[in-house]
Amino acid sequence: MSQQPKRITAPFDETTARSLRAGDSVLVSGTIIAARDAAHKRLVETLAAGQALPVDLKGAVVYYVGPSPAKPGQPIGSAGPTTSGRMDAYTPTLIEQGLKGMIGKGYRKPEVIEAMKKYGVPYLAAVGGAAALIARSIKKYTVLAYEELGPEAVAAMEVTDFPAIVVIDSDGNDYYAQGQAPYKEI
């Protein structure tokens, strides 16, 4: 685990995605995509219908978030992570489309981890309960697709020093499992 947070830029290139190790603390700057379960479902349905996606996922980092309304003068309200497992049914398909990073909270299913390993994609966790603090790192929020989904729409978020921890790296190393290992009975 790194002592100082790594500063990284989104979207991720191959080198960045594969350089992250389980347990690394990171500060992400650049553009990340906000999308939750309803948006994921629509994206996969769009692909299944043989249509082009409304957003380019090549190198994209998606943050599983449904932000609260913005206060006057702010780009976004509270923006805490949503449970990532809600997106697991759709994630392997979106990884195949070029998705290069994910930020959420909680565990991932084995088929998601296998797709992450195959395509070199890390999964990062944002701290649940720190929604107001996380929102400070979001400088701009622009809806890109599915505006009718409200806070679940696909949006671009310009972020500066967005705090996260690499939970599962592109080799499948799992920080949750590593942290629990010393406490499990043999």
C-alpha positions as CSV (number, residue, x, y, z in Angstrom):
1,M,0.0,0.0,0.0
2,S,1.3,3.4,-0.9
3,Q,2.0,5.9,1.9
4,Q,1.2,9.1,-0.1
5,P,-1.8,9.2,-2.4
6,K,-1.0,8.7,-6.1
7,R,-2.2,11.5,-8.3
8,I,-3.8,10.1,-11.4
9,T,-5.7,11.6,-14.3
10,A,-9.0,10.3,-15.8
11,P,-9.8,9.1,-18.4
12,F,-7.3,6.3,-17.7
13,D,-4.8,5.1,-20.3
14,E,-3.6,1.5,-20.3
15,T,-0.5,2.4,-18.3
16,T,-2.4,4.2,-15.5
17,A,-5.1,1.5,-15.2
18,R,-2.5,-1.3,-15.0
19,S,-0.2,0.6,-12.6
20,L,-2.7,0.8,-9.8
21,R,-2.4,-1.8,-7.0
22,A,-4.9,-3.0,-4.5
23,G,-4.6,-0.8,-1.4
24,D,-3.2,2.3,-3.3
25,S,-4.7,5.6,-2.1
26,V,-5.4,7.8,-5.1
27,L,-6.5,11.4,-5.9
28,V,-8.2,11.4,-9.3
29,S,-8.3,14.6,-11.4
30,G,-9.8,15.0,-14.9
31,T,-13.2,13.8,-16.3
32,I,-15.1,10.9,-14.8
33,I,-18.5,9.7,-15.9
34,A,-21.4,9.6,-13.4
35,A,-23.9,6.7,-14.0
36,R,-26.0,4.4,-11.8
37,D,-28.0,1.2,-12.4
38,A,-30.8,2.8,-14.6
39,A,-28.2,4.3,-16.9
40,H,-26.2,1.1,-17.0
41,K,-29.3,-0.8,-18.0
42,R,-30.1,1.7,-20.8
43,L,-26.5,1.6,-22.1
44,V,-26.5,-2.2,-22.3
45,E,-30.0,-2.2,-23.9
46,T,-28.7,0.3,-26.5
47,L,-25.8,-2.0,-27.4
48,A,-28.2,-5.1,-27.5
49,A,-30.4,-3.1,-30.0
50,G,-27.3,-2.7,-32.3
51,Q,-27.1,1.1,-31.7
52,A,-24.2,3.3,-30.8
53,L,-23.7,4.4,-27.2
54,P,-24.5,8.1,-26.5
55,V,-21.1,8.4,-24.8
56,D,-17.6,7.1,-25.6
57,L,-16.4,4.7,-23.0
58,K,-12.9,4.2,-24.2
59,G,-10.7,5.0,-21.2
60,A,-13.6,6.2,-19.2
61,V,-13.8,6.0,-15.5
62,V,-17.4,5.6,-14.2
63,Y,-18.5,6.7,-10.7
64,Y,-21.5,5.0,-9.4
65,V,-23.4,8.0,-8.0
66,G,-26.8,9.6,-7.9
67,P,-26.0,13.1,-6.6
68,S,-28.4,15.2,-4.7
69,P,-29.5,18.6,-6.2
70,A,-26.9,21.3,-6.2
71,K,-27.1,24.2,-3.8
72,P,-27.0,27.7,-5.4
73,G,-23.6,28.4,-6.8
74,Q,-22.4,24.8,-6.6
75,P,-22.1,22.3,-9.5
76,I,-23.5,19.4,-7.5
77,G,-25.0,18.4,-4.2
78,S,-23.8,15.5,-2.0
79,A,-22.2,12.8,-4.2
80,G,-21.5,9.6,-2.3
81,P,-20.9,6.3,-3.9
82,T,-23.7,3.8,-4.7
83,T,-23.3,0.1,-4.0
84,S,-21.4,-1.3,-7.0
85,G,-23.1,-4.7,-7.1
86,R,-26.1,-3.0,-8.6
87,M,-24.1,-2.5,-11.8
88,D,-22.6,-6.0,-11.9
89,A,-25.1,-7.4,-14.4
90,Y,-24.0,-4.7,-16.9
91,T,-20.4,-4.1,-16.1
92,P,-18.7,-6.8,-18.2
93,T,-20.4,-5.6,-21.3
94,L,-19.4,-2.0,-20.7
95,I,-15.8,-3.1,-19.9
96,E,-15.8,-4.7,-23.4
97,Q,-16.7,-1.3,-24.8
98,G,-13.6,0.3,-23.4
99,L,-14.5,1.2,-19.8
100,K,-11.1,1.5,-18.0
101,G,-12.0,2.2,-14.4
102,M,-14.9,2.1,-11.9
103,I,-15.5,3.9,-8.6
104,G,-18.1,2.8,-6.1
105,K,-18.4,0.9,-2.8
106,G,-18.8,-2.7,-1.9
107,Y,-17.9,-6.1,-3.4
108,R,-17.9,-7.2,-7.1
109,K,-19.1,-10.5,-8.5
110,P,-16.6,-13.0,-9.9
111,E,-17.6,-12.4,-13.5
112,V,-16.9,-8.6,-13.1
113,I,-13.5,-9.4,-11.7
114,E,-12.7,-11.7,-14.6
115,A,-13.6,-9.0,-17.1
116,M,-11.4,-6.6,-15.1
117,K,-8.5,-8.9,-15.3
118,K,-9.0,-9.7,-19.0
119,Y,-9.2,-6.0,-20.0
120,G,-6.9,-4.4,-17.4
121,V,-9.5,-2.4,-15.4
122,P,-9.2,-1.4,-11.7
123,Y,-12.1,-0.9,-9.3
124,L,-11.7,1.9,-6.8
125,A,-13.8,2.7,-3.7
126,A,-15.0,6.1,-2.5
127,V,-15.8,6.4,1.1
128,G,-19.5,5.9,1.9
129,G,-20.8,8.6,4.3
130,A,-18.4,11.2,2.9
131,A,-20.8,12.5,0.2
132,A,-20.4,16.2,1.1
133,L,-16.7,16.0,1.3
134,I,-16.5,14.1,-2.1
135,A,-18.7,16.7,-3.7
136,R,-16.0,19.3,-3.0
137,S,-13.7,17.6,-5.5
138,I,-16.4,17.9,-8.3
139,K,-15.9,21.1,-10.1
140,K,-18.4,20.7,-13.0
141,Y,-21.4,18.4,-13.7
142,T,-22.8,18.1,-17.2
143,V,-25.6,15.7,-18.2
144,L,-24.5,13.8,-21.4
145,A,-27.4,11.3,-21.9
146,Y,-30.7,10.0,-20.4
147,E,-31.6,13.4,-18.8
148,E,-35.0,12.0,-18.0
149,L,-33.3,9.7,-15.4
150,G,-32.6,12.7,-13.2
151,P,-29.8,12.0,-10.8
152,E,-29.3,8.6,-12.5
153,A,-28.5,10.2,-15.9
154,V,-25.1,9.8,-17.5
155,A,-23.1,12.9,-16.8
156,A,-19.5,14.1,-17.2
157,M,-17.9,15.3,-13.9
158,E,-14.8,17.4,-13.9
159,V,-12.9,16.4,-10.7
160,T,-9.9,17.6,-8.9
161,D,-8.2,15.4,-6.3
162,F,-11.2,13.0,-6.0
163,P,-10.2,10.7,-3.1
164,A,-10.4,6.9,-3.6
165,I,-8.7,3.6,-2.7
166,V,-7.9,0.9,-5.2
167,V,-9.9,-2.1,-4.0
168,I,-9.4,-4.5,-6.9
169,D,-6.5,-4.0,-9.3
170,S,-6.3,-5.2,-12.9
171,D,-4.6,-8.5,-11.7
172,G,-7.6,-9.3,-9.5
173,N,-5.9,-8.6,-6.2
174,D,-8.6,-7.7,-3.7
175,Y,-7.9,-5.2,-0.9
176,Y,-11.0,-6.2,1.0
177,A,-9.9,-9.8,1.1
178,Q,-6.3,-8.8,2.0
179,G,-7.6,-6.7,4.9
180,Q,-9.8,-9.5,6.2
181,A,-7.2,-12.3,5.8
182,P,-5.4,-11.9,9.2
183,Y,-8.7,-12.1,11.1
184,K,-10.1,-15.2,9.4
185,E,-9.9,-18.5,11.3
186,I,-7.8,-21.2,9.7
